[in-house]
Amino acid sequence: MRNLRKSENVFLKGNWYPVEESASENLDVIGEIPKELNGLFLRNGPNPKEPIDHKNYHPFFGDGMIHGLKIQDGKALWYKNKYVLSPFGFGPNTHVLKHAEKIYALVEGGSSPVILDSDLNFTDEVPFPGTDTKRFTAHPKFDASKNELHSINYDFSEYIAGANQVHYRVVNNLGEISTDLPIELQSSPMIHDCAITKNYVLIFDLPVTFNTGRREGQENGSDYPVIWDDNYQPRVGILNRNSFEVNWIDVPKCFLFHVVNSYEDDTGKVILDFCRYEKLFDFNNPLPFGKKPYLTRWEIDVSKGTCSEKILDDRPMEFARIHPKLEGKKHQFGYVLNDGQLNNLFKYDFLNDTNEVHDLGDLRKGAEPVFIPKMNAASEDEGFVVAFVYDQEKDKSEFIILDAENFSGTPLARVLLPSRVPFGFHGSWIGLD
């Protein structure tokens, strides 16, 4: 493979540099892996194949690669990485999760999910038979009380054709799409994430829109096909999960990639915690990211149609995760990556407005932290936080396991990987029976 580290593109340097497919067994471990952790940690992300358009490459369009680690009986049995192979077109490169006994690799914008097995073998099985599988998202929300996935989905080809709409979809406990509702929008916004509460689904209609033509002939700015529209009125759609009616409420101008969580408080207000970008994909910015995202809370009064905003922490934070069974319910803790230097993980206490920091160390870069609850846990944070970590000095990666209740302490275990895991997006812990 060509040495892309010499590329002028920031997304082809350092730990963005792609790796080859590989597999290793019986990995070295520093510390002790908790015996109750039996399963797979899977993470998806971009790993571009040659030939690459160095000038215009962006990781949102990089070929998907799944990185997998199998842990059983206190041992790290194997690590594998494989390109996402899709019989339906572009290989999903954003997320991977399990639902209704199937493991899905996911992406937004019009590429179908792909099903894989627990050995990272990709299948030709059609997801959600009898439906348009192209219309899905990288960020469905899991309602543990009903064992359902809720999602807001757009298809880029529909945007291009002039259909300014998204689809609200529910995947039931059998892995079938039980609800498919079209929703009209103002234009063609990029909607990366959504949120759920007991009674609502939140639809984010924000000022980053698909518009390929506005950058033609410009020397500055990215060729990425979305742009910040300063004249766009940002709003959030409050979709009633029972009546399917949508109440649109104006919100402060910003953008979000990722929600921490949302729920309804005792007064009926919708509380939304998320990572807030003031502006990005600005026309005059050669890179898509402007100011780093801050942890932010919206209080939405559905009856009055109002939204108030509070910055919870002014340090840059992204890739937030919570207890997997608390999506849509009141949460206390969130686990977040420092989006400045990537060298810290945060445990944020939303009830007490406090936080703990896990310092990864000099020249070490973290990734999305994933929370794994302990079996029969008595408290919300009784569990483990896991993440891939890149060591710049060694040019290798490792997998760390933290005690969530002793978050700033020494990792319980560090699994030493044979190579790097390039920076990527999202993953899941998949327990094995």
C-alpha positions as CSV (number, residue, x, y, z in Angstrom):
1,M,0.0,0.0,0.0
2,R,1.2,3.5,-0.9
3,N,2.6,5.5,2.0
4,L,-0.3,7.8,2.5
5,R,1.3,9.4,5.6
6,K,3.0,11.8,3.2
7,S,-0.4,13.0,1.9
8,E,-1.4,16.6,2.3
9,N,-4.8,15.4,3.4
10,V,-5.1,15.5,7.2
11,F,-7.4,12.5,7.1
12,L,-4.7,10.3,5.4
13,K,-2.0,11.0,8.0
14,G,-0.9,9.4,11.3
15,N,-3.5,7.1,12.7
16,W,-5.9,7.9,9.9
17,Y,-3.5,6.0,7.6
18,P,-5.2,2.8,6.5
19,V,-4.1,-0.7,7.5
20,E,-4.2,-4.1,5.8
21,E,-6.6,-6.9,6.8
22,S,-5.1,-9.1,9.5
23,A,-5.8,-11.6,12.2
24,S,-4.0,-12.6,15.4
25,E,-4.7,-15.1,18.2
26,N,-4.0,-15.3,22.0
27,L,-3.1,-11.7,22.6
28,D,-1.0,-10.4,25.4
29,V,-2.8,-8.8,28.3
30,I,-1.5,-6.4,31.0
31,G,-3.7,-6.8,34.1
32,E,-6.7,-9.1,34.3
33,I,-9.7,-9.2,32.1
34,P,-12.9,-9.6,34.2
35,K,-14.2,-13.2,33.9
36,E,-17.8,-12.1,33.3
37,L,-16.8,-10.3,30.0
38,N,-17.5,-12.9,27.4
39,G,-18.2,-11.5,24.0
40,L,-17.1,-9.4,21.1
41,F,-16.1,-5.8,20.9
42,L,-16.7,-4.6,17.3
43,R,-16.0,-1.2,15.9
44,N,-16.6,0.2,12.4
45,G,-14.7,3.0,10.6
46,P,-13.1,4.2,7.4
47,N,-10.1,2.4,5.9
48,P,-9.8,3.6,2.3
49,K,-8.6,1.4,-0.5
50,E,-6.4,2.5,-3.4
51,P,-6.8,4.4,-5.6
52,I,-7.6,7.4,-3.4
53,D,-8.4,10.9,-4.4
54,H,-6.0,12.5,-1.9
55,K,-7.2,16.0,-2.4
56,N,-10.9,15.3,-1.8
57,Y,-10.9,12.2,0.4
58,H,-13.0,12.5,3.6
59,P,-13.4,9.6,6.1
60,F,-17.2,9.8,5.8
61,F,-16.6,8.2,2.4
62,G,-13.8,5.7,3.3
63,D,-14.3,2.0,2.8
64,G,-15.7,0.4,5.9
65,M,-13.6,-1.9,8.1
66,I,-14.7,-3.8,11.1
67,H,-12.2,-4.3,13.9
68,G,-13.1,-7.1,16.2
69,L,-11.8,-8.5,19.5
70,K,-13.1,-11.7,21.1
71,I,-12.8,-12.0,24.9
72,Q,-13.7,-15.2,26.8
73,D,-12.8,-16.6,30.2
74,G,-10.4,-13.9,31.0
75,K,-8.5,-14.3,27.8
76,A,-8.2,-12.2,24.6
77,L,-8.7,-15.0,22.1
78,W,-8.3,-13.1,18.8
79,Y,-8.3,-9.8,17.0
80,K,-9.4,-9.4,13.4
81,N,-10.0,-6.6,11.0
82,K,-12.0,-7.0,7.8
83,Y,-13.3,-4.8,5.1
84,V,-17.1,-4.5,5.1
85,L,-18.2,-6.4,2.0
86,S,-21.6,-5.5,0.7
87,P,-23.8,-7.1,-2.0
88,F,-25.8,-3.9,-2.0
89,G,-23.3,-1.2,-3.0
90,F,-21.1,0.9,-0.7
91,G,-19.9,-1.0,2.3
92,P,-21.2,0.6,5.6
93,N,-18.4,2.3,7.5
94,T,-20.0,4.0,10.5
95,H,-21.5,1.7,13.1
96,V,-22.0,-2.0,14.0
97,L,-24.6,-3.4,16.5
98,K,-26.6,-6.4,17.3
99,H,-30.4,-6.6,17.2
100,A,-32.9,-9.5,17.0
101,E,-29.9,-12.0,16.9
102,K,-28.3,-10.4,13.9
103,I,-25.2,-8.2,13.7
104,Y,-25.5,-5.2,11.4
105,A,-22.9,-2.9,9.9
106,L,-24.5,0.5,9.3
107,V,-24.2,3.8,7.5
108,E,-26.6,6.6,6.7
109,G,-27.6,8.2,3.5
110,G,-28.7,5.4,1.2
111,S,-26.6,2.3,1.6
112,S,-28.2,-0.8,2.9
113,P,-27.1,-2.4,6.2
114,V,-24.9,-5.5,5.9
115,I,-25.3,-8.6,8.1
116,L,-22.2,-10.3,9.5
117,D,-21.6,-13.2,11.9
118,S,-19.6,-13.5,15.1
119,D,-16.5,-14.4,13.2
120,L,-16.7,-11.2,11.1
121,N,-17.9,-13.1,8.0
122,F,-20.2,-11.0,5.8
123,T,-23.3,-12.6,4.4
124,D,-25.6,-11.9,1.4
125,E,-28.6,-12.0,3.6
126,V,-31.1,-9.2,2.9
127,P,-31.8,-7.1,6.0
128,F,-35.4,-6.3,6.8
129,P,-37.0,-8.4,4.0
130,G,-39.8,-6.8,2.0
131,T,-38.7,-3.2,2.6
132,D,-36.4,-0.7,1.0
133,T,-33.2,-1.5,2.8
134,K,-31.4,1.5,1.4
135,R,-33.3,3.8,3.7
136,F,-31.6,3.4,7.1
137,T,-29.3,5.1,9.5
138,A,-26.1,4.7,11.4
139,H,-27.7,5.7,14.7
140,P,-30.9,3.8,15.6
141,K,-32.0,4.2,19.2
142,F,-32.8,1.1,21.3
143,D,-35.9,1.1,23.4
144,A,-35.1,-1.7,25.9
145,S,-38.7,-1.8,27.3
146,K,-40.0,-2.9,23.9
147,N,-36.8,-4.4,22.4
148,E,-37.1,-2.1,19.4
149,L,-34.9,0.1,17.3
150,H,-36.2,3.6,16.4
151,S,-34.5,5.6,13.6
152,I,-34.7,8.7,11.4
153,N,-33.4,7.9,7.9
154,Y,-32.6,9.8,4.7
155,D,-31.6,8.6,1.3
156,F,-29.2,10.9,-0.5
157,S,-30.5,9.9,-3.9
158,E,-34.0,11.0,-2.9
159,Y,-32.5,14.4,-1.8
160,I,-30.9,14.7,-5.2
161,A,-34.2,14.0,-6.9
162,G,-35.8,16.8,-4.9
163,A,-37.7,14.7,-2.3
164,N,-37.0,16.6,0.9
165,Q,-38.1,14.0,3.3
166,V,-36.9,11.5,5.9
167,H,-38.5,8.2,7.1
168,Y,-39.2,7.3,10.7
169,R,-38.7,3.6,11.0
170,V,-39.1,1.1,13.8
171,V,-37.4,-2.3,13.8
172,N,-39.3,-4.6,16.1
173,N,-38.1,-7.4,18.3
174,L,-38.2,-9.9,15.4
175,G,-35.9,-7.7,13.2
176,E,-38.8,-6.5,11.0
177,I,-39.6,-3.0,10.0
178,S,-43.0,-2.5,11.7
179,T,-43.3,1.3,11.1
180,D,-42.2,3.3,8.0
181,L,-43.5,6.9,8.1
182,P,-42.4,9.6,5.6
183,I,-41.9,13.1,7.1
184,E,-41.6,16.2,5.0
185,L,-38.7,18.7,5.7
186,Q,-37.7,22.2,4.8
187,S,-34.8,21.1,2.6
188,S,-32.3,18.3,2.5
189,P,-30.5,18.3,5.9
190,M,-27.8,15.9,7.1
191,I,-29.4,14.0,10.0
192,H,-26.8,11.8,11.6
193,D,-28.5,11.0,14.9
194,C,-31.9,11.1,16.5
195,A,-33.3,10.7,20.1
196,I,-36.2,9.0,21.8
197,T,-38.1,9.5,25.0
198,K,-41.1,7.5,26.4
199,N,-43.6,9.3,24.2
200,Y,-41.5,11.0,21.4
201,V,-38.9,10.7,18.7
202,L,-36.7,13.8,18.1
203,I,-35.9,14.8,14.5
204,F,-33.1,17.3,14.0
205,D,-33.6,19.6,11.1
206,L,-30.5,21.7,11.4
207,P,-28.4,24.0,9.1
208,V,-26.1,21.5,7.5
209,T,-27.7,20.6,4.1
210,F,-26.8,18.7,1.0
211,N,-25.9,21.2,-1.8
212,T,-23.2,20.0,-4.1
213,G,-23.3,22.9,-6.6
214,R,-22.6,25.8,-4.3
215,R,-18.9,25.0,-4.0
216,E,-18.2,24.6,-7.7
217,G,-15.5,27.0,-9.0
218,Q,-14.3,27.9,-5.5
219,E,-10.7,27.6,-4.5
220,N,-11.5,27.5,-0.8
221,G,-13.7,25.0,1.0
222,S,-14.1,21.3,0.9
223,D,-15.6,19.3,-1.9
224,Y,-17.7,17.4,0.7
225,P,-21.3,17.7,-0.6
226,V,-22.8,19.4,2.4
227,I,-22.6,23.0,3.5
228,W,-23.5,25.2,6.4
229,D,-26.6,27.3,5.5
230,D,-26.6,30.4,7.7
231,N,-30.1,31.3,6.5
232,Y,-31.6,28.0,7.6
233,Q,-34.1,28.0,10.5
234,P,-33.0,25.2,12.8
235,R,-35.8,23.2,14.4
236,V,-36.5,19.9,16.1
237,G,-39.5,17.8,15.2
238,I,-41.2,16.2,18.2
239,L,-42.8,13.1,16.8
240,N,-45.5,11.5,18.9
241,R,-44.8,7.8,19.0
242,N,-48.6,7.0,19.3
243,S,-50.3,9.5,17.0
244,F,-47.3,10.0,14.6
245,E,-48.0,13.7,14.6
246,V,-45.0,16.0,14.4
247,N,-44.7,19.3,16.4
248,W,-41.9,21.5,15.0
249,I,-40.1,23.7,17.5
250,D,-37.4,26.3,16.7
251,V,-34.1,25.8,18.4
252,P,-30.8,27.7,18.8
253,K,-28.6,27.7,15.6
254,C,-26.1,24.8,15.8
255,F,-25.4,21.3,14.6
256,L,-25.1,18.0,16.3
257,F,-23.6,14.7,15.2
258,H,-24.3,12.8,18.4
259,V,-26.9,12.7,21.2
260,V,-25.9,11.7,24.7
261,N,-29.5,10.9,25.6
262,S,-33.0,12.3,26.0
263,Y,-35.9,11.8,28.4
264,E,-39.0,13.4,29.8
265,D,-38.7,15.0,33.2
266,D,-41.4,15.2,35.9
267,T,-42.9,18.3,34.4
268,G,-43.2,16.7,30.9
269,K,-40.4,18.7,29.4
270,V,-38.0,16.9,27.0
271,I,-34.4,17.0,28.2
272,L,-31.8,16.5,25.5
273,D,-28.1,16.2,26.3
274,F,-25.8,16.3,23.2
275,C,-22.5,17.4,21.7
276,R,-23.1,20.9,20.2
277,Y,-21.2,22.4,17.2
278,E,-21.6,26.1,16.9
279,K,-20.9,25.8,13.1
280,L,-19.3,23.4,10.8
281,F,-19.0,22.6,7.1
282,D,-18.7,26.4,6.7
283,F,-18.3,27.4,3.0
284,N,-15.0,29.3,3.7
285,N,-13.4,26.6,5.8
286,P,-11.2,24.1,4.0
287,L,-12.0,21.5,6.6
288,P,-15.4,20.6,7.8
289,F,-14.9,21.1,11.5
290,G,-14.9,24.5,13.0
291,K,-15.0,25.0,16.8
292,K,-15.0,21.8,18.8
293,P,-18.3,20.5,20.2
294,Y,-19.4,21.2,23.8
295,L,-21.6,19.2,26.0
296,T,-24.9,21.0,26.0
297,R,-28.5,20.5,27.3
298,W,-31.8,21.6,25.7
299,E,-35.0,21.8,27.8
300,I,-37.9,21.6,25.3
301,D,-41.3,22.6,26.5
302,V,-43.5,20.7,24.0
303,S,-46.8,22.4,25.1
304,K,-45.3,25.9,24.8
305,G,-43.2,25.2,21.8
306,T,-40.0,26.6,23.3
307,C,-36.4,25.5,23.8
308,S,-33.8,26.7,26.3
309,E,-30.1,26.0,26.1
310,K,-27.4,25.5,28.7
311,I,-23.7,24.7,28.1
312,L,-22.8,22.0,30.6
313,D,-19.0,21.9,30.0
314,D,-16.8,24.1,27.8
315,R,-14.2,21.4,27.1
316,P,-14.5,19.7,23.7
317,M,-16.3,16.4,24.0
318,E,-17.7,13.9,21.4
319,F,-18.7,10.3,21.0
320,A,-20.8,10.1,24.1
321,R,-22.3,6.8,25.3
322,I,-24.5,5.8,28.2
323,H,-25.9,2.6,29.8
324,P,-27.4,0.8,26.7
325,K,-30.7,0.1,28.4
326,L,-31.3,3.8,29.4
327,E,-31.8,5.3,26.0
328,G,-35.0,7.4,26.3
329,K,-35.0,7.2,30.1
330,K,-33.5,9.5,32.7
331,H,-29.7,9.0,33.0
332,Q,-27.1,10.1,35.4
333,F,-23.9,9.2,33.7
334,G,-22.4,9.6,30.3
335,Y,-19.0,8.5,29.0
336,V,-17.3,10.8,26.5
337,L,-14.1,11.3,24.5
338,N,-12.1,14.5,24.8
339,D,-12.4,15.9,21.3
340,G,-9.4,18.2,21.8
341,Q,-6.3,16.2,22.0
342,L,-8.1,12.8,22.3
343,N,-5.9,12.0,25.3
344,N,-8.7,11.9,28.0
345,L,-11.9,10.0,28.6
346,F,-14.6,11.7,30.7
347,K,-17.3,10.2,33.0
348,Y,-19.9,12.9,33.3
349,D,-22.4,13.0,36.1
350,F,-25.4,14.9,34.7
351,L,-27.3,14.9,38.0
352,N,-24.6,16.5,40.1
353,D,-22.8,18.4,37.3
354,T,-19.5,16.8,38.1
355,N,-17.0,14.7,36.1
356,E,-14.1,12.3,36.4
357,V,-11.2,12.2,33.9
358,H,-9.3,9.1,32.8
359,D,-5.9,10.4,31.5
360,L,-4.7,8.1,28.8
361,G,-1.2,9.4,28.9
362,D,1.1,11.4,26.7
363,L,1.2,10.5,23.0
364,R,-1.9,8.2,23.5
365,K,-5.1,8.9,21.7
366,G,-8.5,7.5,22.6
367,A,-11.7,6.6,20.8
368,E,-15.4,6.2,21.5
369,P,-15.9,4.8,25.1
370,V,-18.5,2.1,25.4
371,F,-20.2,1.2,28.6
372,I,-20.8,-2.5,29.5
373,P,-23.1,-3.1,32.6
374,K,-22.2,-5.8,35.0
375,M,-24.5,-8.7,35.3
376,N,-27.1,-8.1,38.0
377,A,-25.8,-4.6,38.6
378,A,-27.4,-2.6,41.4
379,S,-26.4,0.9,40.2
380,E,-26.3,2.7,36.8
381,D,-22.5,2.9,36.7
382,E,-21.7,-0.6,38.0
383,G,-19.9,-1.9,34.9
384,F,-17.0,-1.4,32.6
385,V,-15.9,1.2,30.1
386,V,-13.9,0.0,27.1
387,A,-12.2,1.7,24.2
388,F,-9.4,1.4,21.6
389,V,-6.4,3.5,22.4
390,Y,-3.6,4.4,19.9
391,D,-0.1,4.7,21.2
392,Q,1.8,7.2,18.9
393,E,5.2,6.2,20.2
394,K,4.8,2.5,19.5
395,D,2.5,3.0,16.5
396,K,0.2,0.3,17.8
397,S,-3.1,0.2,19.5
398,E,-4.5,-1.5,22.5
399,F,-7.9,-2.2,24.1
400,I,-8.5,-0.9,27.6
401,I,-11.0,-2.0,30.2
402,L,-11.9,0.4,33.0
403,D,-13.9,0.0,36.1
404,A,-16.6,2.6,35.6
405,E,-16.9,3.1,39.4
406,N,-13.1,3.8,39.6
407,F,-13.0,5.6,36.3
408,S,-9.8,7.6,36.8
409,G,-7.9,4.6,38.2
410,T,-5.5,2.2,36.4
411,P,-7.2,0.1,33.7
412,L,-8.3,-3.4,34.9
413,A,-6.8,-4.7,31.7
414,R,-4.9,-3.6,28.6
415,V,-5.1,-6.0,25.6
416,L,-2.1,-5.4,23.4
417,L,-3.0,-5.5,19.7
418,P,-0.6,-6.5,17.0
419,S,-1.1,-3.4,14.9
420,R,-3.0,-0.1,14.8
421,V,-6.7,0.5,14.9
422,P,-7.1,3.6,12.8
423,F,-9.4,6.4,14.0
424,G,-13.0,5.5,13.3
425,F,-16.5,5.9,14.4
426,H,-18.8,3.6,16.5
427,G,-18.9,0.2,17.9
428,S,-20.7,-2.1,20.3
429,W,-20.1,-4.8,22.9
430,I,-21.9,-8.0,21.9
431,G,-22.2,-10.5,24.7
432,L,-22.0,-14.2,23.8
433,D,-24.0,-16.8,25.6
